Amino acid sequence: MAEPQTSATLTPLTDEERQRRYETLRRKSSLSAIHAEHRNPGLKVRWVRDDKFDVAFHKHMGFEFCKDNPKTPEAQRQIDTVVAISDDGMYRTGDVILMQINRDDYEFYQRENVRRSREMVDAGKKTFRSEAQKMDVPTFERDKAGNIVR
């Protein structure tokens, strides 16, 4: 009776093949359990809470559901992910669903969030200094080295 062929009985790899194989395995093992990216570089994906309010907000911002044909081979699907595709072609895991948006729009929203955050921090500092000055309380700032700059 012939023994089944396993990875232990396959032809040994050359050093170059082994290095390539290890690099592939290293990349796979470092992926998050919810890793997902669009194979189209012009689109960006994002996991969104699968509730009507969060989905409605993201749709308003321009996001659409990521949908693939579950019968299409994994390597030919639009989404490269470790999450299994549902029978309806959507990607869901836990309480989140995968949505996509144009990369330029996504990057705008990311930059805008950073700008608004910095604006709020600066406004808070300005208000603090203004209120302290009204009460004749001295204020100062330090640079990254810890030196007083004002």
C-alpha positions, 0 to 999 in steps of 0.5 A: 500500500502506497503511503500518502505524499505529505510535505515531509515526503516532497522534493526538498527545496533549494536554498533560494526556494526555501528563502522565498517560502520562508518570506511568504510564511513570515508575511502570512504569520505577521498578518492581523486576524482581520487583515484586508486590503483591496487589490485595486490600489485606487480603493481603500477598505475599512472594517465598520461596525455592522449596525445601521447607524455606523453603516449609514454614516459610512455610506454618507461619507462615500463608503460601499460594501465590499462584495465578491463572488464567493465562487471565484477563486480566492486569488482572483477576488477583489479583496485580499483578506484572511477573513472568510467570504460569506455566501452573500459575497460580503466580508463579515467577522464578529460585529464588523463588515468590510466597506470600501471607498476611493483611496483619495477620499479616504486619505482626505478624511484621514488628513482632515481628522488629523487637522481637526485634532491638532486644531482642538489641541491648539484651541485648548492650549490657547484657551488655557493660556488666555484664562490663566492670563486673566487670573495672573497665573504664569504659564510656560511650555517645554520643548521635547528636551524639557527646556522651557520655551515660553 
